Amino acid sequence: MSTLSIEIEPRKIDADAVKVVRRLKRHGFEAYLVGGCVRDLLLGCTPKDFDVATSATPNEIRGLFRNSRIIGRRFRLVHIFFGPKIIETATFRQKPPTESEEKEPSDGDSDDKEPDDKEPDDDALLIRRDNVWGSAMDDALRRDFTLNGLFYDPVRGEVIDFVDGLDDLASRSIRTIGEPDIRFLEDPVRILRAIKFAARLGLTIEARTLEALTTHADRIMACARARVLEEIYRLFREGAAARAMTLLEETGVRRVLLPELDCVATDPARWELLQARLTALDTLAGEAPLTNPVLIGALYFDTIIDSKRIFGPGVDGPAELVQELRTVLTNWGPSRKDRDSTQQILMAQRRLRPDDRKKGRRRRPAALVAQAYFHEALVLHKLFCHTGEADPSTLGKWEALEATTRRSGADAGQRRRSPRTRRRRRPRRRGREG
């Protein structure tokens, strides 16, 4: 373990996260900022969120913060609420026993069982529960990569390094904590996380880690579908989509993760189009919300799903598109909500493009703008304008119409919320007594 005094400007650290650390320390618990926020601060990046690790148990944390709740089963932690913001606070953990370790016989009955010289299979290494409390060092050693194993004490201004993460940050490399093969078999989603960090932060993956990553790429299929799908979205949403796809292709992970793109990878024209789309996603990452349907449309529309089959004359566009989406999105299929939204924003592209000149069709732009999915459709249209697939001449008009409609809707909502004048009620006349 090494401790290094590093002064980080207070304005770069979330004040509420520091408040959580101070209160925990004041009540006798250890507490640090951990994980990605420490990594990003030391790399000079702006953290998206701040996490806290502490020696306090979830129930003890809940007792100190009325504005909190305990969540999770496999991994219990506490969300502390400051308005819409959440400070995620977790108890120090140690590496839980694997299935093979849990099944080992105790000393008392070892003589009654035949010795088993077989190596544990890959599934036995999967971590299926993670609520075994430990120390700060235990917690650091059970994390995935050294650059995520650093702790920062904002009260003392010190970085606590149990895993030589500072050296790896200095060399800008990604290395697993412990044996790479075991760490990826414990949780294969770490393969995607390594690629995400390398792409987003401009880091290189250390040789042994890279070798293990490529060897165990097919183990991603053993992970929960929802976790993998969320990591796929993050790969393409965070401003490094083009670099992420390059790494996916170089490591062979793309062929496991997105095999439906095989036909695109072998077609130079379509692969070039996909690369242009990914570069456009990186350009738009800071200025428009890249929702899941926008990402799906960017990856698959006119690369695999042919727009001529959807928008062609005499074609039932919505029905054809539904069938195409179901065929393409079979490996890591999105939720039904995301699939339906994708269908809506893709069909809207026909209206957004100025070459839509169907005679006898009543065009009502305001009706389209009023749809809940319109903004996502406009973001995708803007992406197509960036790649030269769509004519940007009408883009400004659609944006202006959307802004006007939004203001009108806000004004109408304000009028509906205004208090109504209450009519004074006349007092009831009492009947004569007697």
VOSEBA-654606 format. One record per residue (C-alpha): chain; x negated, y, z negated; residue in three letters; residue number from 1. Coordinates in steps of 0.25 Angstrom, whole numbers, plus 5000, padded with zeros to 4 digits. Layout:
ATOM   drendren      X      Y      Z   kemar   balum
ATOM          A      X      Y      Z     ALA     NUM
...
This chain:
ATOM   drendren      X      Y      Z   kemar   balum
ATOM          A   5000   5000   5000     MET       1
ATOM          A   4995   5014   5003     SER       2
ATOM          A   5001   5027   4999     THR       3
ATOM          A   4998   5040   5007     LEU       4
ATOM          A   5003   5054   5004     SER       5
ATOM          A   5009   5060   5016     ILE       6
ATOM          A   5017   5073   5016     GLU       7
ATOM          A   5029   5073   5025     ILE       8
ATOM          A   5037   5086   5027     GLU       9
ATOM          A   5049   5086   5018     PRO      10
ATOM          A   5058   5091   5030     ARG      11
ATOM          A   5055   5079   5037     LYS      12
ATOM          A   5060   5070   5026     ILE      13
ATOM          A   5075   5069   5023     ASP      14
ATOM          A   5078   5076   5010     ALA      15
ATOM          A   5089   5066   5006     ASP      16
ATOM          A   5080   5054   5008     ALA      17
ATOM          A   5070   5061   4999     VAL      18
ATOM          A   5081   5063   4989     LYS      19
ATOM          A   5084   5048   4989     VAL      20
ATOM          A   5070   5045   4986     VAL      21
ATOM          A   5069   5055   4975     ARG      22
ATOM          A   5081   5050   4968     ARG      23
ATOM          A   5077   5036   4969     LEU      24
ATOM          A   5063   5039   4963     LYS      25
ATOM          A   5070   5048   4952     ARG      26
ATOM          A   5077   5035   4947     HIS      27
ATOM          A   5064   5027   4947     GLY      28
ATOM          A   5065   5020   4960     PHE      29
ATOM          A   5054   5019   4971     GLU      30
ATOM          A   5059   5026   4984     ALA      31
ATOM          A   5053   5030   4997     TYR      32
ATOM          A   5057   5034   5011     LEU      33
ATOM          A   5054   5022   5020     VAL      34
ATOM          A   5054   5017   5034     GLY      35
ATOM          A   5056   5024   5047     GLY      36
ATOM          A   5057   5038   5041     CYS      37
ATOM          A   5043   5037   5035     VAL      38
ATOM          A   5037   5031   5048     ARG      39
ATOM          A   5044   5043   5056     ASP      40
ATOM          A   5039   5054   5046     LEU      41
ATOM          A   5025   5048   5047     LEU      42
ATOM          A   5025   5048   5062     LEU      43
ATOM          A   5030   5062   5063     GLY      44
ATOM          A   5044   5058   5067     CYS      45
ATOM          A   5058   5063   5061     THR      46
ATOM          A   5065   5051   5054     PRO      47
ATOM          A   5079   5048   5058     LYS      48
ATOM          A   5082   5044   5044     ASP      49
ATOM          A   5076   5041   5030     PHE      50
ATOM          A   5076   5028   5022     ASP      51
ATOM          A   5073   5026   5008     VAL      52
ATOM          A   5067   5013   5001     ALA      53
ATOM          A   5068   5012   4986     THR      54
ATOM          A   5066   5002   4974     SER      55
ATOM          A   5081   5005   4970     ALA      56
ATOM          A   5091   4994   4974     THR      57
ATOM          A   5103   4998   4983     PRO      58
ATOM          A   5112   4998   4970     ASN      59
ATOM          A   5102   5007   4963     GLU      60
ATOM          A   5101   5017   4975     ILE      61
ATOM          A   5117   5017   4976     ARG      62
ATOM          A   5117   5021   4961     GLY      63
ATOM          A   5108   5033   4963     LEU      64
ATOM          A   5115   5038   4976     PHE      65
ATOM          A   5130   5040   4976     ARG      66
ATOM          A   5129   5044   4991     ASN      67
ATOM          A   5125   5030   4995     SER      68
ATOM          A   5130   5016   4998     ARG      69
ATOM          A   5123   5002   4999     ILE      70
ATOM          A   5124   4996   5013     ILE      71
ATOM          A   5119   4983   5019     GLY      72
ATOM          A   5119   4968   5016     ARG      73
ATOM          A   5106   4962   5022     ARG      74
ATOM          A   5099   4975   5019     PHE      75
ATOM          A   5105   4983   5007     ARG      76
ATOM          A   5102   4998   5006     LEU      77
ATOM          A   5108   5011   5002     VAL      78
ATOM          A   5113   5022   5011     HIS      79
ATOM          A   5112   5036   5004     ILE      80
ATOM          A   5121   5046   5011     PHE      81
ATOM          A   5118   5061   5012     PHE      82
ATOM          A   5129   5066   5021     GLY      83
ATOM          A   5128   5058   5034     PRO      84
ATOM          A   5114   5055   5031     LYS      85
ATOM          A   5110   5041   5025     ILE      86
ATOM          A   5097   5038   5017     ILE      87
ATOM          A   5095   5023   5018     GLU      88
ATOM          A   5089   5018   5005     THR      89
ATOM          A   5084   5004   5003     ALA      90
ATOM          A   5079   4996   4992     THR      91
ATOM          A   5064   4991   4993     PHE      92
ATOM          A   5065   4977   4999     ARG      93
ATOM          A   5056   4965   5000     GLN      94
ATOM          A   5055   4955   5012     LYS      95
ATOM          A   5067   4945   5010     PRO      96
ATOM          A   5065   4930   5011     PRO      97
ATOM          A   5067   4924   5024     THR      98
ATOM          A   5076   4912   5027     GLU      99
ATOM          A   5065   4903   5027     SER     100
ATOM          A   5059   4908   5013     GLU     101
ATOM          A   5073   4907   5007     GLU     102
ATOM          A   5075   4893   5011     LYS     103
ATOM          A   5061   4888   5005     GLU     104
ATOM          A   5063   4878   4994     PRO     105
ATOM          A   5060   4882   4980     SER     106
ATOM          A   5049   4875   4972     ASP     107
ATOM          A   5059   4867   4964     GLY     108
ATOM          A   5064   4859   4977     ASP     109
ATOM          A   5052   4860   4986     SER     110
ATOM          A   5049   4845   4984     ASP     111
ATOM          A   5063   4841   4988     ASP     112
ATOM          A   5061   4847   5002     LYS     113
ATOM          A   5052   4843   5014     GLU     114
ATOM          A   5042   4853   5018     PRO     115
ATOM          A   5045   4862   5030     ASP     116
ATOM          A   5033   4866   5038     ASP     117
ATOM          A   5041   4873   5049     LYS     118
ATOM          A   5039   4888   5050     GLU     119
ATOM          A   5052   4896   5047     PRO     120
ATOM          A   5059   4900   5060     ASP     121
ATOM          A   5061   4914   5065     ASP     122
ATOM          A   5075   4915   5060     ASP     123
ATOM          A   5071   4912   5046     ALA     124
ATOM          A   5062   4925   5046     LEU     125
ATOM          A   5074   4934   5049     LEU     126
ATOM          A   5078   4943   5037     ILE     127
ATOM          A   5092   4941   5034     ARG     128
ATOM          A   5093   4949   5020     ARG     129
ATOM          A   5085   4960   5015     ASP     130
ATOM          A   5089   4964   5001     ASN     131
ATOM          A   5077   4959   4993     VAL     132
ATOM          A   5072   4971   4985     TRP     133
ATOM          A   5057   4973   4983     GLY     134
ATOM          A   5046   4984   4981     SER     135
ATOM          A   5042   4996   4990     ALA     136
ATOM          A   5030   4987   4996     MET     137
ATOM          A   5040   4975   4998     ASP     138
ATOM          A   5049   4985   5006     ASP     139
ATOM          A   5038   4990   5014     ALA     140
ATOM          A   5033   4976   5018     LEU     141
ATOM          A   5046   4971   5022     ARG     142
ATOM          A   5048   4982   5033     ARG     143
ATOM          A   5046   4980   5048     ASP     144
ATOM          A   5034   4989   5052     PHE     145
ATOM          A   5023   4996   5045     THR     146
ATOM          A   5028   5009   5050     LEU     147
ATOM          A   5041   5007   5043     ASN     148
ATOM          A   5035   5002   5030     GLY     149
ATOM          A   5030   5016   5025     LEU     150
ATOM          A   5037   5022   5012     PHE     151
ATOM          A   5037   5037   5010     TYR     152
ATOM          A   5038   5044   4996     ASP     153
ATOM          A   5044   5058   4999     PRO     154
ATOM          A   5042   5062   4984     VAL     155
ATOM          A   5027   5059   4984     ARG     156
ATOM          A   5024   5061   4999     GLY     157
ATOM          A   5018   5047   5000     GLU     158
ATOM          A   5019   5036   5010     VAL     159
ATOM          A   5018   5022   5005     ILE     160
ATOM          A   5012   5012   5014     ASP     161
ATOM          A   5013   4997   5011     PHE     162
ATOM          A   5011   4992   5025     VAL     163
ATOM          A   5000   5000   5032     ASP     164
ATOM          A   5011   5008   5040     GLY     165
ATOM          A   5003   5021   5039     LEU     166
ATOM          A   4992   5014   5047     ASP     167
ATOM          A   5002   5009   5058     ASP     168
ATOM          A   5008   5023   5059     LEU     169
ATOM          A   4995   5029   5061     ALA     170
ATOM          A   4992   5019   5072     SER     171
ATOM          A   5007   5021   5077     ARG     172
ATOM          A   5009   5006   5078     SER     173
ATOM          A   5020   4997   5073     ILE     174
ATOM          A   5017   4985   5065     ARG     175
ATOM          A   5025   4975   5057     THR     176
ATOM          A   5023   4974   5042     ILE     177
ATOM          A   5018   4960   5041     GLY     178
ATOM          A   5018   4949   5051     GLU     179
ATOM          A   5025   4954   5064     PRO     180
ATOM          A   5031   4940   5068     ASP     181
ATOM          A   5038   4939   5054     ILE     182
ATOM          A   5043   4953   5054     ARG     183
ATOM          A   5049   4952   5067     PHE     184
ATOM          A   5055   4938   5064     LEU     185
ATOM          A   5061   4944   5051     GLU     186
ATOM          A   5068   4954   5059     ASP     187
ATOM          A   5067   4955   5074     PRO     188
ATOM          A   5074   4968   5075     VAL     189
ATOM          A   5060   4973   5071     ARG     190
ATOM          A   5056   4971   5085     ILE     191
ATOM          A   5065   4981   5090     LEU     192
ATOM          A   5061   4991   5079     ARG     193
ATOM          A   5046   4990   5082     ALA     194
ATOM          A   5050   4993   5097     ILE     195
ATOM          A   5059   5005   5092     LYS     196
ATOM          A   5048   5011   5083     PHE     197
ATOM          A   5037   5009   5094     ALA     198
ATOM          A   5046   5016   5105     ALA     199
ATOM          A   5051   5027   5096     ARG     200
ATOM          A   5039   5031   5088     LEU     201
ATOM          A   5029   5028   5099     GLY     202
ATOM          A   5021   5017   5092     LEU     203
ATOM          A   5015   5004   5096     THR     204
ATOM          A   5018   4990   5091     ILE     205
ATOM          A   5006   4984   5084     GLU     206
ATOM          A   5001   4971   5092     ALA     207
ATOM          A   5005   4960   5083     ARG     208
ATOM          A   5018   4967   5080     THR     209
ATOM          A   5021   4968   5095     LEU     210
ATOM          A   5017   4953   5098     GLU     211
ATOM          A   5027   4949   5087     ALA     212
ATOM          A   5037   4958   5092     LEU     213
ATOM          A   5037   4952   5106     THR     214
ATOM          A   5036   4938   5101     THR     215
ATOM          A   5049   4939   5093     HIS     216
ATOM          A   5057   4948   5102     ALA     217
ATOM          A   5067   4937   5104     ASP     218
ATOM          A   5070   4936   5089     ARG     219
ATOM          A   5078   4949   5090     ILE     220
ATOM          A   5090   4941   5095     MET     221
ATOM          A   5091   4935   5081     ALA     222
ATOM          A   5094   4949   5075     CYS     223
ATOM          A   5108   4955   5072     ALA     224
ATOM          A   5113   4960   5085     ARG     225
ATOM          A   5117   4974   5079     ALA     226
ATOM          A   5103   4976   5073     ARG     227
ATOM          A   5097   4973   5086     VAL     228
ATOM          A   5107   4982   5094     LEU     229
ATOM          A   5104   4994   5085     GLU     230
ATOM          A   5089   4993   5087     GLU     231
ATOM          A   5092   4992   5102     ILE     232
ATOM          A   5100   5005   5102     TYR     233
ATOM          A   5089   5012   5093     ARG     234
ATOM          A   5078   5008   5103     LEU     235
ATOM          A   5085   5016   5114     PHE     236
ATOM          A   5091   5027   5105     ARG     237
ATOM          A   5079   5033   5098     GLU     238
ATOM          A   5072   5040   5109     GLY     239
ATOM          A   5062   5029   5114     ALA     240
ATOM          A   5071   5020   5122     ALA     241
ATOM          A   5061   5020   5134     ALA     242
ATOM          A   5049   5016   5126     ARG     243
ATOM          A   5058   5006   5118     ALA     244
ATOM          A   5062   4999   5131     MET     245
ATOM          A   5048   4998   5136     THR     246
ATOM          A   5044   4991   5123     LEU     247
ATOM          A   5056   4982   5123     LEU     248
ATOM          A   5051   4978   5137     GLU     249
ATOM          A   5037   4976   5134     GLU     250
ATOM          A   5039   4968   5121     THR     251
ATOM          A   5050   4959   5128     GLY     252
ATOM          A   5060   4963   5118     VAL     253
ATOM          A   5069   4969   5129     ARG     254
ATOM          A   5071   4956   5135     ARG     255
ATOM          A   5076   4950   5122     VAL     256
ATOM          A   5084   4963   5118     LEU     257
ATOM          A   5090   4967   5131     LEU     258
ATOM          A   5089   4956   5141     PRO     259
ATOM          A   5100   4962   5149     GLU     260
ATOM          A   5090   4973   5154     LEU     261
ATOM          A   5081   4962   5161     ASP     262
ATOM          A   5088   4965   5174     CYS     263
ATOM          A   5084   4980   5172     VAL     264
ATOM          A   5070   4977   5168     ALA     265
ATOM          A   5067   4969   5181     THR     266
ATOM          A   5073   4980   5190     ASP     267
ATOM          A   5064   4992   5191     PRO     268
ATOM          A   5075   5002   5195     ALA     269
ATOM          A   5084   4999   5183     ARG     270
ATOM          A   5072   4998   5173     TRP     271
ATOM          A   5068   5012   5178     GLU     272
ATOM          A   5082   5017   5176     LEU     273
ATOM          A   5083   5010   5162     LEU     274
ATOM          A   5070   5017   5158     GLN     275
ATOM          A   5075   5030   5163     ALA     276
ATOM          A   5087   5028   5154     ARG     277
ATOM          A   5079   5025   5142     LEU     278
ATOM          A   5070   5038   5144     THR     279
ATOM          A   5083   5046   5145     ALA     280
ATOM          A   5088   5040   5132     LEU     281
ATOM          A   5075   5044   5125     ASP     282
ATOM          A   5078   5058   5131     THR     283
ATOM          A   5092   5059   5125     LEU     284
ATOM          A   5089   5052   5112     ALA     285
ATOM          A   5087   5066   5105     GLY     286
ATOM          A   5099   5073   5111     GLU     287
ATOM          A   5110   5063   5113     ALA     288
ATOM          A   5116   5052   5104     PRO     289
ATOM          A   5112   5039   5111     LEU     290
ATOM          A   5123   5030   5106     THR     291
ATOM          A   5123   5015   5109     ASN     292
ATOM          A   5133   5016   5121     PRO     293
ATOM          A   5123   5026   5127     VAL     294
ATOM          A   5111   5017   5125     LEU     295
ATOM          A   5119   5005   5131     ILE     296
ATOM          A   5123   5014   5143     GLY     297
ATOM          A   5109   5019   5146     ALA     298
ATOM          A   5103   5004   5145     LEU     299
ATOM          A   5113   4997   5154     TYR     300
ATOM          A   5121   5006   5163     PHE     301
ATOM          A   5116   5006   5177     ASP     302
ATOM          A   5104   4997   5173     THR     303
ATOM          A   5113   4984   5171     ILE     304
ATOM          A   5127   4989   5172     ILE     305
ATOM          A   5129   4995   5186     ASP     306
ATOM          A   5137   5008   5186     SER     307
ATOM          A   5142   5005   5200     LYS     308
ATOM          A   5150   4993   5195     ARG     309
ATOM          A   5156   5001   5184     ILE     310
ATOM          A   5159   5014   5192     PHE     311
ATOM          A   5161   5008   5206     GLY     312
ATOM          A   5174   5009   5213     PRO     313
ATOM          A   5185   4999   5210     GLY     314
ATOM          A   5178   4994   5198     VAL     315
ATOM          A   5184   4994   5184     ASP     316
ATOM          A   5173   5001   5177     GLY     317
ATOM          A   5176   4999   5162     PRO     318
ATOM          A   5179   4984   5164     ALA     319
ATOM          A   5166   4982   5172     GLU     320
ATOM          A   5158   4990   5162     LEU     321
ATOM          A   5163   4982   5150     VAL     322
ATOM          A   5159   4969   5157     GLN     323
ATOM          A   5146   4975   5161     GLU     324
ATOM          A   5143   4979   5146     LEU     325
ATOM          A   5147   4966   5141     ARG     326
ATOM          A   5138   4959   5150     THR     327
ATOM          A   5126   4968   5148     VAL     328
ATOM          A   5127   4969   5133     LEU     329
ATOM          A   5127   4955   5129     THR     330
ATOM          A   5113   4954   5122     ASN     331
ATOM          A   5115   4964   5111     TRP     332
ATOM          A   5129   4969   5114     GLY     333
ATOM          A   5133   4982   5108     PRO     334
ATOM          A   5145   4984   5099     SER     335
ATOM          A   5159   4985   5106     ARG     336
ATOM          A   5160   5000   5103     LYS     337
ATOM          A   5146   5003   5110     ASP     338
ATOM          A   5150   4994   5122     ARG     339
ATOM          A   5163   5001   5123     ASP     340
ATOM          A   5157   5015   5122     SER     341
ATOM          A   5146   5011   5132     THR     342
ATOM          A   5157   5007   5142     GLN     343
ATOM          A   5164   5021   5140     GLN     344
ATOM          A   5152   5029   5142     ILE     345
ATOM          A   5147   5022   5154     LEU     346
ATOM          A   5161   5023   5161     MET     347
ATOM          A   5160   5038   5157     ALA     348
ATOM          A   5148   5040   5166     GLN     349
ATOM          A   5157   5039   5178     ARG     350
ATOM          A   5164   5052   5174     ARG     351
ATOM          A   5151   5059   5169     LEU     352
ATOM          A   5144   5058   5183     ARG     353
ATOM          A   5147   5069   5193     PRO     354
ATOM          A   5149   5059   5204     ASP     355
ATOM          A   5162   5053   5199     ASP     356
ATOM          A   5171   5059   5209     ARG     357
ATOM          A   5183   5049   5209     LYS     358
ATOM          A   5195   5055   5217     LYS     359
ATOM          A   5208   5056   5211     GLY     360
ATOM          A   5202   5054   5197     ARG     361
ATOM          A   5206   5064   5186     ARG     362
ATOM          A   5194   5069   5180     ARG     363
ATOM          A   5195   5074   5165     ARG     364
ATOM          A   5181   5077   5160     PRO     365
ATOM          A   5187   5082   5146     ALA     366
ATOM          A   5193   5069   5144     ALA     367
ATOM          A   5180   5061   5146     LEU     368
ATOM          A   5173   5071   5137     VAL     369
ATOM          A   5183   5069   5126     ALA     370
ATOM          A   5180   5054   5125     GLN     371
ATOM          A   5172   5049   5113     ALA     372
ATOM          A   5162   5042   5122     TYR     373
ATOM          A   5159   5054   5131     PHE     374
ATOM          A   5147   5059   5123     HIS     375
ATOM          A   5140   5046   5125     GLU     376
ATOM          A   5144   5045   5139     ALA     377
ATOM          A   5138   5059   5141     LEU     378
ATOM          A   5125   5055   5134     VAL     379
ATOM          A   5123   5043   5144     LEU     380
ATOM          A   5127   5052   5156     HIS     381
ATOM          A   5116   5061   5151     LYS     382
ATOM          A   5106   5050   5151     LEU     383
ATOM          A   5110   5046   5165     PHE     384
ATOM          A   5107   5061   5169     CYS     385
ATOM          A   5093   5059   5163     HIS     386
ATOM          A   5090   5047   5171     THR     387
ATOM          A   5095   5053   5184     GLY     388
ATOM          A   5107   5043   5185     GLU     389
ATOM          A   5118   5054   5183     ALA     390
ATOM          A   5119   5068   5188     ASP     391
ATOM          A   5117   5078   5177     PRO     392
ATOM          A   5125   5089   5184     SER     393
ATOM          A   5137   5087   5175     THR     394
ATOM          A   5131   5084   5162     LEU     395
ATOM          A   5131   5098   5157     GLY     396
ATOM          A   5146   5099   5160     LYS     397
ATOM          A   5149   5086   5153     TRP     398
ATOM          A   5141   5091   5141     GLU     399
ATOM          A   5148   5104   5141     ALA     400
ATOM          A   5162   5098   5142     LEU     401
ATOM          A   5158   5088   5130     GLU     402
ATOM          A   5154   5100   5121     ALA     403
ATOM          A   5167   5108   5125     THR     404
ATOM          A   5175   5096   5121     THR     405
ATOM          A   5168   5093   5108     ARG     406
ATOM          A   5170   5108   5104     ARG     407
ATOM          A   5185   5107   5108     SER     408
ATOM          A   5186   5094   5100     GLY     409
ATOM          A   5179   5101   5088     ALA     410
ATOM          A   5188   5113   5088     ASP     411
ATOM          A   5201   5104   5089     ALA     412
ATOM          A   5196   5096   5078     GLY     413
ATOM          A   5194   5109   5070     GLN     414
ATOM          A   5208   5114   5073     ARG     415
ATOM          A   5214   5101   5069     ARG     416
ATOM          A   5206   5101   5055     ARG     417
ATOM          A   5211   5116   5052     SER     418
ATOM          A   5220   5116   5040     PRO     419
ATOM          A   5235   5118   5044     ARG     420
ATOM          A   5243   5129   5038     THR     421
ATOM          A   5252   5123   5027     ARG     422
ATOM          A   5266   5128   5026     ARG     423
ATOM          A   5270   5133   5013     ARG     424
ATOM          A   5281   5124   5007     ARG     425
ATOM          A   5293   5132   5001     ARG     426
ATOM          A   5295   5128   4987     PRO     427
ATOM          A   5307   5119   4985     ARG     428
ATOM          A   5319   5125   4979     ARG     429
ATOM          A   5324   5119   4966     ARG     430
ATOM          A   5339   5116   4964     GLY     431
ATOM          A   5347   5124   4954     ARG     432
ATOM          A   5346   5118   4940     GLU     433
ATOM          A   5358   5116   4932     GLY     434
